[in-house]
Amino acid sequence: MKKIEPDEYLCRFVADSKGNVIGESVAIDGDIVIIKVGKNFIGIPIKHLEDDGKILKIKGLFSFDKAEELGKKWAERYEG
């Protein structure tokens, strides 16, 4: 698998491990990709994302609760 440059993570649809699109990547915060899911944001570590052509796909085990927490912290800093 080729290495993805940081800016290549932005403005991409993101799918869960089954291929269901869950949102779109909108920012990078350190090693966390911020994904807009509806009106909310989640944060997924870069190491849990892989380039699957037109989309980014979440791989491996991650905590959705932790992802929501990371997204909420980012939104509080940058939105308000």
RALINDA-V683650 format. One record per backbone hydrogen bond with DSSP energy under -0.5 kcal/mol. CO is the residue of the C=O (numbers start at 1). NH is the residue of the N-H. Records with the same first field share a line. If there is no record, write none. Layout:
CO = NH  NH
//
This chain:
5 = 8
6 = 9
7 = 10
9 = 12
12 = 25
13 = 56
14 = 22  23
15 = 58
16 = 19
19 = 21
20 = 16
23 = 14
24 = 36
25 = 11
27 = 34
28 = 30
29 = 31  32
31 = 46
32 = 29  34
33 = 44
34 = 26  27
35 = 37  42
36 = 24  38
37 = 40
40 = 37
42 = 35
44 = 33
45 = 48
46 = 49
48 = 59
50 = 52  57
52 = 54  55
54 = 13
55 = 52
56 = 15
57 = 50
62 = 64
63 = 67
64 = 68
65 = 69
66 = 70
67 = 43  71
68 = 72
69 = 73
70 = 74
71 = 75
72 = 76
73 = 77
74 = 78
75 = 79  80
76 = 80
//
